[in-house]
Amino acid sequence: QLMESGGGWVQPGGSLRLSCTVSTSIYTVYPMGWFRQPPGKQRELVATITPGGVTNYGDAVKGRFTISRDNAKNTIYLQMNNLESEDTDVYYCRGAPWDGERYYNGFWGQGTRVTVSS
C-alpha cells in the first residue's frame, strides 16, 4: 500500500515537499520515485531513487527538485523548489520490489495534485 501526501497550491517560485510511504510486510518492497502525466501526454519521469540512494531526474526538473529517502520509515520525499506553472499536475508515487540491481513489477499510488499558479 502506498500513502502519498504533500500536494497543494503554491505560487510560482514557491516550494512544496511530497512524501510517499510504502506499508508492507515484504521487506524488499520500496517506494521508488515520482512520475507525473501532463495533459495529452504519457506519464513522465520526475525522479527515482534506489534503496542505496542513487537518483535519477527528468530533464524538466533537474536542478529544482531533490528526491531523498528514509529507509527506516520506508518513505521517499520529493523537495520541489522554484516551482513553475508547467509543474502543475497530479504526481504519482510508484512502489516496487528491488532485486538487488533493479526495481520490477511496480505499482502506483492514487496521486497527489500540485497546482502552481498566481
C-alpha positions in Angstrom: 0.0 0.0 0.0 1.2 3.5 -1.0 0.4 6.6 1.0 1.1 9.9 -0.7 0.9 13.4 0.9 2.1 16.9 0.5 0.4 18.2 -2.6 -1.4 21.5 -2.7 -1.3 25.0 -4.2 1.7 27.3 -4.4 2.7 30.4 -6.2 5.3 30.3 -9.0 8.8 30.3 -7.4 7.5 28.6 -4.3 8.2 25.2 -2.8 6.4 22.0 -1.8 7.5 18.7 -0.4 5.8 15.4 -1.3 6.1 12.2 0.8 5.4 8.6 -0.2 5.4 5.7 2.3 5.1 2.0 1.4 3.4 -0.1 4.0 4.1 -3.8 3.5 5.3 -6.9 5.3 7.6 -7.6 2.4 10.9 -6.0 3.3 12.2 -5.8 -0.3 9.4 -3.6 -1.5 10.2 0.1 -1.6 8.8 3.4 -2.8 10.9 4.1 -5.9 10.0 7.5 -7.2 7.6 10.1 -8.6 6.0 10.5 -12.0 3.5 12.9 -13.5 1.2 13.0 -16.5 0.8 16.3 -18.3 -2.5 16.7 -20.3 -2.4 14.8 -23.5 1.0 13.2 -22.8 2.3 10.0 -21.5 3.3 9.7 -17.8 6.8 11.0 -17.4 9.6 10.6 -15.0 10.1 13.2 -12.3 12.6 11.4 -10.1 13.6 8.0 -8.9 15.9 6.7 -6.1 17.3 3.3 -5.4 17.4 1.8 -1.9 21.1 2.7 -1.9 20.3 6.3 -2.7 21.2 6.5 -6.4 19.0 9.2 -8.0 17.7 9.9 -11.5 15.8 13.0 -12.6 13.7 14.0 -15.5 15.2 16.8 -17.6 12.3 19.2 -16.7 13.1 19.2 -13.0 16.9 18.9 -12.8 18.3 21.5 -10.5 15.0 22.3 -9.0 13.7 19.1 -7.4 15.5 16.8 -5.0 14.5 13.2 -4.1 15.6 11.6 -0.9 14.6 8.6 1.2 14.4 7.4 4.8 14.8 3.6 4.6 13.9 3.2 8.3 10.4 4.7 7.5 10.3 3.2 4.0 9.5 6.7 2.8 10.7 8.9 0.0 10.5 12.6 -0.3 10.4 15.0 -3.2 11.5 18.5 -2.4 10.3 20.8 -5.1 11.8 24.3 -5.3 11.4 27.2 -7.7 8.1 25.7 -8.9 6.7 26.8 -12.3 3.2 26.7 -13.7 4.3 23.9 -16.0 4.8 21.7 -12.9 1.1 21.8 -12.3 0.0 18.1 -12.4 -1.0 15.1 -10.5 2.1 13.4 -9.1 2.1 9.7 -8.7 4.3 7.7 -6.5 5.5 4.3 -7.6 6.5 1.4 -5.4 8.2 -1.8 -6.5 10.2 -4.8 -5.2 14.0 -4.4 -5.5 16.1 -7.5 -6.5 19.5 -6.0 -5.7 20.0 -4.5 -9.1 16.7 -3.0 -10.3 13.1 -2.5 -9.5 10.5 -4.7 -11.1 6.7 -5.2 -11.2 5.8 -1.8 -9.8 2.5 -0.4 -8.6 1.0 3.1 -8.4 -0.4 5.3 -5.7 -3.6 7.3 -6.3 -1.7 10.5 -6.9 -1.4 13.9 -5.2 -2.2 17.2 -7.0 0.2 20.0 -7.3 -1.1 23.4 -8.5 1.3 26.2 -9.3 -0.4 29.5 -10.1 -0.6 33.1 -9.1 
